[in-house]
Amino acid sequence: MLVFTDPESDHHTPSLETANKIAKQFRGTSQVISIEATDDSILTHFKVDKGSLPSVVVMDVDLMERYPFSAQSEVVFYDEEE
């Protein structure tokens, strides 16, 4: 999972906190990578629109498929303690 954030935006810290929770939940089975969206070529490569940040791209590395989600996507986070 690639997490794209703008380090100058208010969403940066909360997005990283959520990414860290997800990384802990899926430790050993998946990788969560944070990418500061400061390079337009990286955004273009992963088809992420700078106006939709924060964004997440879930990748299936075996199939080389990408599944993008923007901040407007509805995401449900399940806490292990619940």
N, CA, C and O atoms as a GROMACS GRO file, in nm:
protein
  328
    1MET      N    1   0.085  -0.116   0.000
    1MET     CA    2   0.000   0.000   0.000
    1MET      C    3   0.090   0.123   0.000
    1MET      O    4   0.177   0.137   0.085
    2LEU      N    5   0.067   0.210  -0.096
    2LEU     CA    6   0.141   0.336  -0.105
    2LEU      C    7   0.050   0.448  -0.057
    2LEU      O    8  -0.061   0.463  -0.106
    3VAL      N    9   0.098   0.526   0.039
    3VAL     CA   10   0.020   0.637   0.095
    3VAL      C   11   0.084   0.767   0.048
    3VAL      O   12   0.199   0.797   0.082
    4PHE      N   13   0.010   0.843  -0.032
    4PHE     CA   14   0.059   0.969  -0.087
    4PHE      C   15   0.002   1.085  -0.006
    4PHE      O   16  -0.120   1.098   0.008
    5THR      N   17   0.090   1.169   0.049
    5THR     CA   18   0.046   1.285   0.126
    5THR      C   19   0.128   1.407   0.085
    5THR      O   20   0.237   1.396   0.030
    6ASP      N   21   0.071   1.523   0.113
    6ASP     CA   22   0.142   1.649   0.092
    6ASP      C   23   0.196   1.693   0.227
    6ASP      O   24   0.119   1.723   0.318
    7PRO      N   25   0.329   1.697   0.244
    7PRO     CA   26   0.387   1.730   0.374
    7PRO      C   27   0.352   1.870   0.425
    7PRO      O   28   0.368   1.898   0.544
    8GLU      N   29   0.306   1.955   0.336
    8GLU     CA   30   0.269   2.092   0.376
    8GLU      C   31   0.121   2.104   0.414
    8GLU      O   32   0.076   2.212   0.452
    9SER      N   33   0.046   1.996   0.403
    9SER     CA   34  -0.099   2.001   0.424
    9SER      C   35  -0.138   1.952   0.563
    9SER      O   36  -0.063   1.881   0.630
   10ASP      N   37  -0.257   1.993   0.606
   10ASP     CA   38  -0.310   1.949   0.735
   10ASP      C   39  -0.336   1.799   0.739
   10ASP      O   40  -0.340   1.741   0.848
   11HIS      N   41  -0.354   1.736   0.624
   11HIS     CA   42  -0.384   1.593   0.622
   11HIS      C   43  -0.261   1.505   0.645
   11HIS      O   44  -0.274   1.386   0.670
   12HIS      N   45  -0.142   1.562   0.636
   12HIS     CA   46  -0.018   1.484   0.638
   12HIS      C   47  -0.004   1.399   0.766
   12HIS      O   48   0.008   1.277   0.758
   13THR      N   49  -0.005   1.461   0.882
   13THR     CA   50   0.016   1.388   1.007
   13THR      C   51  -0.095   1.287   1.035
   13THR      O   52  -0.063   1.173   1.067
   14PRO      N   53  -0.223   1.323   1.024
   14PRO     CA   54  -0.327   1.222   1.048
   14PRO      C   55  -0.321   1.106   0.948
   14PRO      O   56  -0.350   0.992   0.983
   15SER      N   57  -0.282   1.136   0.824
   15SER     CA   58  -0.271   1.029   0.724
   15SER      C   59  -0.160   0.931   0.761
   15SER      O   60  -0.177   0.810   0.747
   16LEU      N   61  -0.048   0.984   0.807
   16LEU     CA   62   0.062   0.897   0.848
   16LEU      C   63   0.027   0.815   0.971
   16LEU      O   64   0.066   0.699   0.983
   17GLU      N   65  -0.047   0.876   1.064
   17GLU     CA   66  -0.091   0.803   1.183
   17GLU      C   67  -0.181   0.685   1.145
   17GLU      O   68  -0.165   0.575   1.198
   18THR      N   69  -0.273   0.708   1.053
   18THR     CA   70  -0.361   0.600   1.006
   18THR      C   71  -0.281   0.494   0.932
   18THR      O   72  -0.304   0.374   0.951
   19ALA      N   73  -0.187   0.536   0.849
   19ALA     CA   74  -0.102   0.440   0.776
   19ALA      C   75  -0.023   0.353   0.873
   19ALA      O   76  -0.005   0.234   0.849
   20ASN      N   77   0.025   0.412   0.982
   20ASN     CA   78   0.099   0.336   1.082
   20ASN      C   79   0.011   0.231   1.149
   20ASN      O   80   0.055   0.120   1.175
   21LYS      N   81  -0.114   0.267   1.178
   21LYS     CA   82  -0.208   0.171   1.237
   21LYS      C   83  -0.232   0.054   1.142
   21LYS      O   84  -0.234  -0.062   1.184
   22ILE      N   85  -0.250   0.086   1.016
   22ILE     CA   86  -0.273  -0.018   0.915
   22ILE      C   87  -0.149  -0.107   0.902
   22ILE      O   88  -0.159  -0.229   0.893
   23ALA      N   89  -0.031  -0.044   0.901
   23ALA     CA   90   0.094  -0.120   0.890
   23ALA      C   91   0.108  -0.218   1.006
   23ALA      O   92   0.151  -0.332   0.985
   24LYS      N   93   0.073  -0.175   1.126
   24LYS     CA   94   0.081  -0.265   1.243
   24LYS      C   95  -0.018  -0.380   1.229
   24LYS      O   96   0.014  -0.495   1.262
   25GLN      N   97  -0.138  -0.350   1.181
   25GLN     CA   98  -0.242  -0.452   1.168
   25GLN      C   99  -0.204  -0.559   1.066
   25GLN      O  100  -0.239  -0.676   1.083
   26PHE      N  101  -0.132  -0.520   0.962
   26PHE     CA  102  -0.098  -0.614   0.855
   26PHE      C  103   0.051  -0.650   0.854
   26PHE      O  104   0.103  -0.697   0.752
   27ARG      N  105   0.119  -0.628   0.966
   27ARG     CA  106   0.262  -0.659   0.976
   27ARG      C  107   0.287  -0.805   0.938
   27ARG      O  108   0.218  -0.896   0.984
   28GLY      N  109   0.386  -0.825   0.855
   28GLY     CA  110   0.424  -0.959   0.814
   28GLY      C  111   0.353  -1.010   0.690
   28GLY      O  112   0.395  -1.110   0.631
   29THR      N  113   0.247  -0.941   0.648
   29THR     CA  114   0.174  -0.986   0.529
   29THR      C  115   0.172  -0.881   0.418
   29THR      O  116   0.154  -0.914   0.301
   30SER      N  117   0.191  -0.756   0.456
   30SER     CA  118   0.184  -0.646   0.358
   30SER      C  119   0.285  -0.539   0.394
   30SER      O  120   0.339  -0.537   0.505
   31GLN      N  121   0.311  -0.451   0.300
   31GLN     CA  122   0.398  -0.337   0.324
   31GLN      C  123   0.319  -0.209   0.305
   31GLN      O  124   0.240  -0.197   0.212
   32VAL      N  125   0.342  -0.113   0.394
   32VAL     CA  126   0.281   0.019   0.383
   32VAL      C  127   0.395   0.119   0.367
   32VAL      O  128   0.486   0.126   0.450
   33ILE      N  129   0.390   0.194   0.258
   33ILE     CA  130   0.497   0.288   0.225
   33ILE      C  131   0.438   0.428   0.212
   33ILE      O  132   0.343   0.450   0.138
   34SER      N  133   0.496   0.523   0.285
   34SER     CA  134   0.452   0.662   0.278
   34SER      C  135   0.536   0.736   0.174
   34SER      O  136   0.659   0.725   0.172
   35ILE      N  137   0.467   0.811   0.087
   35ILE     CA  138   0.535   0.886  -0.017
   35ILE      C  139   0.489   1.031  -0.010
   35ILE      O  140   0.371   1.061  -0.025
   36GLU      N  141   0.584   1.122   0.015
   36GLU     CA  142   0.551   1.263   0.014
   36GLU      C  143   0.534   1.307  -0.131
   36GLU      O  144   0.626   1.295  -0.212
   37ALA      N  145   0.418   1.356  -0.161
   37ALA     CA  146   0.381   1.389  -0.300
   37ALA      C  147   0.439   1.523  -0.342
   37ALA      O  148   0.366   1.618  -0.368
   38THR      N  149   0.571   1.529  -0.348
   38THR     CA  150   0.637   1.653  -0.388
   38THR      C  151   0.692   1.645  -0.530
   38THR      O  152   0.735   1.746  -0.585
   39ASP      N  153   0.691   1.526  -0.588
   39ASP     CA  154   0.744   1.505  -0.722
   39ASP      C  155   0.630   1.466  -0.815
   39ASP      O  156   0.573   1.358  -0.802
   40ASP      N  157   0.596   1.554  -0.907
   40ASP     CA  158   0.484   1.529  -0.998
   40ASP      C  159   0.503   1.404  -1.083
   40ASP      O  160   0.405   1.340  -1.121
   41SER      N  161   0.628   1.368  -1.113
   41SER     CA  162   0.650   1.248  -1.196
   41SER      C  163   0.610   1.121  -1.122
   41SER      O  164   0.563   1.025  -1.184
   42ILE      N  165   0.629   1.118  -0.991
   42ILE     CA  166   0.586   1.002  -0.912
   42ILE      C  167   0.434   0.994  -0.911
   42ILE      O  168   0.377   0.887  -0.927
   43LEU      N  169   0.368   1.109  -0.892
   43LEU     CA  170   0.222   1.112  -0.893
   43LEU      C  171   0.169   1.066  -1.028
   43LEU      O  172   0.074   0.989  -1.034
   44THR      N  173   0.229   1.114  -1.135
   44THR     CA  174   0.187   1.075  -1.269
   44THR      C  175   0.205   0.925  -1.290
   44THR      O  176   0.117   0.859  -1.346
   45HIS      N  177   0.317   0.872  -1.247
   45HIS     CA  178   0.346   0.729  -1.265
   45HIS      C  179   0.238   0.642  -1.197
   45HIS      O  180   0.196   0.541  -1.253
   46PHE      N  181   0.195   0.682  -1.078
   46PHE     CA  182   0.095   0.604  -1.005
   46PHE      C  183  -0.047   0.653  -1.030
   46PHE      O  184  -0.141   0.606  -0.966
   47LYS      N  185  -0.063   0.748  -1.123
   47LYS     CA  186  -0.194   0.802  -1.161
   47LYS      C  187  -0.269   0.862  -1.042
   47LYS      O  188  -0.388   0.840  -1.024
   48VAL      N  189  -0.194   0.939  -0.962
   48VAL     CA  190  -0.251   1.007  -0.846
   48VAL      C  191  -0.263   1.154  -0.879
   48VAL      O  192  -0.166   1.217  -0.922
   49ASP      N  193  -0.382   1.210  -0.858
   49ASP     CA  194  -0.406   1.352  -0.882
   49ASP      C  195  -0.370   1.429  -0.755
   49ASP      O  196  -0.420   1.398  -0.647
   50LYS      N  197  -0.285   1.529  -0.769
   50LYS     CA  198  -0.240   1.608  -0.653
   50LYS      C  199  -0.359   1.669  -0.578
   50LYS      O  200  -0.352   1.688  -0.456
   51GLY      N  201  -0.467   1.699  -0.650
   51GLY     CA  202  -0.585   1.757  -0.587
   51GLY      C  203  -0.666   1.657  -0.506
   51GLY      O  204  -0.758   1.697  -0.434
   52SER      N  205  -0.633   1.528  -0.516
   52SER     CA  206  -0.710   1.427  -0.443
   52SER      C  207  -0.635   1.374  -0.320
   52SER      O  208  -0.675   1.274  -0.261
   53LEU      N  209  -0.526   1.442  -0.283
   53LEU     CA  210  -0.449   1.398  -0.167
   53LEU      C  211  -0.523   1.422  -0.038
   53LEU      O  212  -0.597   1.520  -0.028
   54PRO      N  213  -0.508   1.337   0.062
   54PRO     CA  214  -0.424   1.218   0.063
   54PRO      C  215  -0.487   1.108  -0.023
   54PRO      O  216  -0.609   1.098  -0.034
   55SER      N  217  -0.401   1.027  -0.082
   55SER     CA  218  -0.446   0.916  -0.165
   55SER      C  219  -0.368   0.790  -0.129
   55SER      O  220  -0.257   0.795  -0.076
   56VAL      N  221  -0.430   0.678  -0.159
   56VAL     CA  222  -0.368   0.548  -0.134
   56VAL      C  223  -0.377   0.468  -0.262
   56VAL      O  224  -0.479   0.470  -0.331
   57VAL      N  225  -0.270   0.398  -0.294
   57VAL     CA  226  -0.271   0.304  -0.405
   57VAL      C  227  -0.235   0.168  -0.346
   57VAL      O  228  -0.126   0.148  -0.294
   58VAL      N  229  -0.328   0.076  -0.357
   58VAL     CA  230  -0.302  -0.060  -0.314
   58VAL      C  231  -0.252  -0.134  -0.437
   58VAL      O  232  -0.315  -0.131  -0.543
   59MET      N  233  -0.140  -0.202  -0.421
   59MET     CA  234  -0.080  -0.271  -0.536
   59MET      C  235  -0.076  -0.420  -0.511
   59MET      O  236  -0.047  -0.466  -0.400
   60ASP      N  237  -0.106  -0.495  -0.614
   60ASP     CA  238  -0.084  -0.639  -0.614
   60ASP      C  239   0.044  -0.659  -0.694
   60ASP      O  240   0.044  -0.651  -0.817
   61VAL      N  241   0.153  -0.683  -0.624
   61VAL     CA  242   0.283  -0.688  -0.690
   61VAL      C  243   0.297  -0.810  -0.781
   61VAL      O  244   0.368  -0.804  -0.881
   62ASP      N  245   0.231  -0.918  -0.746
   62ASP     CA  246   0.237  -1.037  -0.831
   62ASP      C  247   0.170  -1.012  -0.966
   62ASP      O  248   0.222  -1.052  -1.070
   63LEU      N  249   0.054  -0.946  -0.964
   63LEU     CA  250  -0.020  -0.918  -1.087
   63LEU      C  251   0.017  -0.783  -1.149
   63LEU      O  252  -0.023  -0.753  -1.262
   64MET      N  253   0.093  -0.701  -1.074
   64MET     CA  254   0.129  -0.566  -1.116
   64MET      C  255   0.005  -0.482  -1.148
   64MET      O  256   0.000  -0.410  -1.248
   65GLU      N  257  -0.095  -0.494  -1.061
   65GLU     CA  258  -0.217  -0.415  -1.075
   65GLU      C  259  -0.222  -0.311  -0.964
   65GLU      O  260  -0.170  -0.334  -0.854
   66ARG      N  261  -0.284  -0.196  -0.993
   66ARG     CA  262  -0.296  -0.085  -0.899
   66ARG      C  263  -0.442  -0.056  -0.873
   66ARG      O  264  -0.525  -0.058  -0.964
   67TYR      N  265  -0.473  -0.028  -0.747
   67TYR     CA  266  -0.609   0.006  -0.706
   67TYR      C  267  -0.603   0.138  -0.629
   67TYR      O  268  -0.570   0.137  -0.510
   68PRO      N  269  -0.633   0.251  -0.693
   68PRO     CA  270  -0.621   0.381  -0.627
   68PRO      C  271  -0.746   0.417  -0.546
   68PRO      O  272  -0.859   0.383  -0.583
   69PHE      N  273  -0.723   0.486  -0.435
   69PHE     CA  274  -0.829   0.539  -0.349
   69PHE      C  275  -0.790   0.682  -0.313
   69PHE      O  276  -0.674   0.708  -0.283
   70SER      N  277  -0.886   0.773  -0.315
   70SER     CA  278  -0.858   0.912  -0.277
   70SER      C  279  -0.919   0.941  -0.140
   70SER      O  280  -0.985   0.856  -0.081
   71ALA      N  281  -0.895   1.061  -0.092
   71ALA     CA  282  -0.949   1.102   0.038
   71ALA      C  283  -1.101   1.099   0.037
   71ALA      O  284  -1.163   1.090   0.143
   72GLN      N  285  -1.162   1.108  -0.081
   72GLN     CA  286  -1.307   1.106  -0.090
   72GLN      C  287  -1.364   0.964  -0.083
   72GLN      O  288  -1.485   0.947  -0.072
   73SER      N  289  -1.278   0.862  -0.091
   73SER     CA  290  -1.325   0.724  -0.082
   73SER      C  291  -1.365   0.693   0.061
   73SER      O  292  -1.303   0.740   0.156
   74GLU      N  293  -1.470   0.613   0.075
   74GLU     CA  294  -1.513   0.574   0.209
   74GLU      C  295  -1.428   0.456   0.254
   74GLU      O  296  -1.425   0.352   0.188
   75VAL      N  297  -1.359   0.473   0.366
   75VAL     CA  298  -1.272   0.369   0.419
   75VAL      C  299  -1.315   0.337   0.560
   75VAL      O  300  -1.338   0.428   0.641
   76VAL      N  301  -1.327   0.210   0.592
   76VAL     CA  302  -1.360   0.168   0.727
   76VAL      C  303  -1.237   0.104   0.786
   76VAL      O  304  -1.182   0.010   0.730
   77PHE      N  305  -1.193   0.154   0.902
   77PHE     CA  306  -1.076   0.100   0.969
   77PHE      C  307  -1.122   0.018   1.088
   77PHE      O  308  -1.198   0.067   1.173
   78TYR      N  309  -1.078  -0.105   1.094
   78TYR     CA  310  -1.113  -0.194   1.204
   78TYR      C  311  -1.000  -0.198   1.303
   78TYR      O  312  -0.889  -0.241   1.270
   79ASP      N  313  -1.027  -0.153   1.424
   79ASP     CA  314  -0.927  -0.151   1.530
   79ASP      C  315  -0.918  -0.290   1.592
   79ASP      O  316  -1.021  -0.350   1.624
   80GLU      N  317  -0.798  -0.342   1.610
   80GLU     CA  318  -0.778  -0.475   1.667
   80GLU      C  319  -0.834  -0.486   1.808
   80GLU      O  320  -0.870  -0.595   1.852
   81GLU      N  321  -0.842  -0.374   1.880
   81GLU     CA  322  -0.887  -0.376   2.018
   81GLU      C  323  -1.039  -0.381   2.030
   81GLU      O  324  -1.090  -0.406   2.139
   82GLU      N  325  -1.111  -0.357   1.923
   82GLU     CA  326  -1.258  -0.356   1.929
   82GLU      C  327  -1.314  -0.495   1.920
   82GLU      O  328  -1.436  -0.512   1.923
   0.00000   0.00000   0.00000
